Amino acid sequence: MSLSCERYQRYLEPGFTPFDPLELANQTEQIVCRGDSRRYTKFYCTGVYGGIATGYTCGCCLRCIFCWVNWSRDFPEKYGVFRSPAAAFEELSRVAHKARVLQLRISGAEPTLGKSHLLALLEKVENSAFRLFILETNGILIGADPDYAKQIACFKKVHTRVSLKAGTRQAFTTKTGGKPESFELPFQGIVNLLEAGASFHVAAMSADPRIMTKQERERLLSRLASIHSALVDNLEEEVVDPYHTTLERLQHAGVKLQWTQY
Ligand code: SF4
């Protein structure tokens, strides 16, 4: 890692300084990408989406306090092995064939980091017998780069799931660590995907009143409705699950949630 580890944003703690997610994306790419290769920690098949082969990557440009992914998010320089798009596709194919599933995805991080890696991998999926690639993203980089949305939209086997973290600027900073103005980027990402004609839907951590108040949820729904009413109709609303990494990150951030009521 050529960067100063002291300057790299880890998990959030009380009194943190809000960061620019685009800058963190750039710093993270320097750690988790090399040419068109990207660091992966494992490949496996899970039961979500009715069964999907998953490549578990390292690195994200947000620091959500409820994030469940392992510590490779916070300490990416310590985890993973670089895989070329061809090697990652081969590993995904191997676990998919073993489990007899036709769907693939990247998880455990932000898959849009390392654009050349992702696009080359999607190209391989497009030209394969696999049915679908689900691109789970926080929407930051697609919001900052309209061409990225256009390139993703060219792949007919790709469905994007944009996961929103907050309904207001202030809540975005509190929950993700990103500076308030970067709250706009995922919404711009949605606009970019819409205008590009991409297959996508929106998810939000909005079904959990411990994480999102009723008023904040209403602001989020209203913002989505101002883009397109179908975004609200098709919204996937999530709750926080008590993974040990989630609990530890909440604890580091000084946030206490009651789990017994759920
Ligand atoms: S929840 Fe998603 S966007 Fe947030 S830090 Fe974790 S991997 Fe990144």
Residues whose N, C-alpha, C, O or C-beta is under 5 A from the ligand:
A	BS01	SF4	C60 L62 R63 C64 C67 V69 A109 E110 N138
